[in-house]
Amino acid sequence: MKENKVIVVDDDSDIRETISFALEQEGYRVICTDNGWDALGAVRATQPNLVILDVILPRENGYRVSGLIKDDIKKGVYQKDIPIILLTGRPMNDPDAMKVAIEYSQADYIMYKPFDMEQLVIKVKELLPYEREEK
């Protein structure tokens, strides 16, 4: 069974610790950071299999960090795709706003706070099963 690395980025330590604990229980190796620039550095240094990224962060917002990671993937900086789940406390009721957010961030999925931890783990497994082949 291959070990999958997940980076969790949130400026709220309780959220980071709760997500980290839940994912570690499922066998994932979790790396945590609390701001946008450190998140980008961690992704570049560790090339994780998935990133869970809060939108409102110090030192760079999650939309931009997500877009930068996806741009790096397109440039061949990483040898694989890195799925990104964005977490936000601001629901987007306007379909046009949601479309712009997805296009700008290039994220694979957006989940709204407060979220159900079981649903987050299910989404991680959907985007990153253990047997997933690297691209």
C-alpha positions as CSV (number, residue, x, y, z in Angstrom):
1,M,0.0,0.0,0.0
2,K,1.5,3.3,-1.1
3,E,1.7,6.1,1.5
4,N,-0.2,9.3,0.3
5,K,0.9,12.7,1.6
6,V,-1.7,15.3,2.2
7,I,-1.0,19.0,3.0
8,V,-3.6,20.7,5.2
9,V,-3.5,24.5,5.2
10,D,-5.7,26.5,7.6
11,D,-4.9,29.4,9.9
12,D,-7.2,27.9,12.6
13,S,-5.1,25.3,14.5
14,D,-8.2,23.4,15.7
15,I,-9.3,22.8,12.1
16,R,-5.8,21.8,11.1
17,E,-5.5,19.3,14.0
18,T,-9.0,17.9,13.5
19,I,-8.4,17.3,9.8
20,S,-4.9,15.9,10.4
21,F,-6.2,13.5,13.0
22,A,-9.0,12.2,10.8
23,L,-6.8,11.7,7.8
24,E,-4.0,10.0,9.8
25,Q,-6.6,7.6,11.1
26,E,-7.2,6.7,7.5
27,G,-3.5,6.0,6.9
28,Y,-2.5,9.3,5.2
29,R,0.7,11.2,6.1
30,V,-0.3,14.7,6.9
31,I,1.8,17.9,6.7
32,C,0.2,21.1,8.1
33,T,0.9,24.8,7.6
34,D,-1.0,27.9,8.5
35,N,-0.5,30.4,5.6
36,G,-0.5,30.6,1.9
37,W,3.2,31.1,1.2
38,D,4.3,28.3,3.5
39,A,1.7,26.1,1.8
40,L,3.2,26.8,-1.6
41,G,6.7,26.1,-0.3
42,A,5.5,22.8,1.4
43,V,3.9,21.7,-1.9
44,R,7.0,22.4,-3.9
45,A,9.3,20.7,-1.3
46,T,7.2,17.6,-0.6
47,Q,5.1,17.1,-3.8
48,P,2.1,15.8,-1.9
49,N,-0.7,13.7,-3.4
50,L,-3.4,16.1,-2.3
51,V,-3.9,19.6,-0.8
52,I,-6.7,20.7,1.5
53,L,-6.5,24.5,1.4
54,D,-8.5,27.2,3.3
55,V,-9.5,30.2,1.2
56,I,-8.9,33.0,3.7
57,L,-5.2,32.7,4.8
58,P,-2.5,35.0,5.9
59,R,0.3,35.8,3.4
60,E,-1.7,34.7,0.3
61,N,-5.2,33.5,-0.2
62,G,-6.1,30.0,-1.0
63,Y,-7.6,30.8,-4.4
64,R,-4.2,32.2,-5.6
65,V,-2.2,29.4,-4.0
66,S,-4.4,26.8,-5.6
67,G,-4.0,28.5,-9.0
68,L,-0.2,28.7,-8.6
69,I,0.0,25.0,-7.7
70,K,-2.1,24.1,-10.8
71,D,0.0,26.4,-13.0
72,D,3.1,24.6,-11.7
73,I,1.5,21.2,-12.6
74,K,0.8,22.5,-16.2
75,K,4.5,23.6,-16.5
76,G,5.7,20.1,-15.5
77,V,7.1,21.2,-12.1
78,Y,5.6,18.1,-10.6
79,Q,5.5,14.6,-12.0
80,K,1.8,14.2,-11.2
81,D,-1.5,16.0,-10.8
82,I,-2.2,17.2,-7.3
83,P,-5.9,17.4,-6.5
84,I,-6.9,20.4,-4.4
85,I,-9.9,20.8,-2.0
86,L,-10.7,24.4,-1.1
87,L,-12.3,25.1,2.3
88,T,-14.3,28.3,2.7
89,G,-16.7,29.7,5.2
90,R,-18.4,31.9,2.6
91,P,-21.0,29.9,0.6
92,M,-21.3,31.0,-3.0
93,N,-25.0,31.1,-3.8
94,D,-24.3,32.8,-7.2
95,P,-23.4,30.2,-9.8
96,D,-21.4,32.8,-11.8
97,A,-19.3,33.5,-8.7
98,M,-18.7,29.8,-8.1
99,K,-17.6,29.4,-11.7
100,V,-15.1,32.3,-11.5
101,A,-13.7,30.9,-8.2
102,I,-13.3,27.4,-9.7
103,E,-11.7,28.8,-12.9
104,Y,-9.3,31.1,-11.0
105,S,-8.3,28.6,-8.4
106,Q,-8.4,25.6,-10.7
107,A,-9.4,23.6,-7.6
108,D,-10.9,20.2,-7.9
109,Y,-13.5,20.7,-5.2
110,I,-14.9,23.4,-2.9
111,M,-16.2,22.4,0.5
112,Y,-18.0,24.9,2.8
113,K,-17.4,25.4,6.5
114,P,-18.7,24.1,8.8
115,F,-18.1,20.8,7.0
116,D,-18.8,17.2,8.0
117,M,-15.5,15.5,8.7
118,E,-16.8,12.2,7.3
119,Q,-17.7,13.9,4.0
120,L,-14.2,15.5,3.8
121,V,-12.6,12.1,4.3
122,I,-14.9,10.6,1.6
123,K,-14.0,13.4,-0.8
124,V,-10.2,12.8,-0.1
125,K,-10.7,9.1,-0.9
126,E,-12.5,9.9,-4.1
127,L,-9.8,12.2,-5.3
128,L,-6.9,10.1,-3.9
129,P,-7.5,6.4,-3.5
130,Y,-4.5,4.4,-2.3
131,E,-4.1,2.5,-5.6
132,R,-4.2,5.6,-7.7
133,E,-1.6,5.6,-10.5
134,E,0.6,8.7,-10.7
135,K,0.5,10.5,-14.0
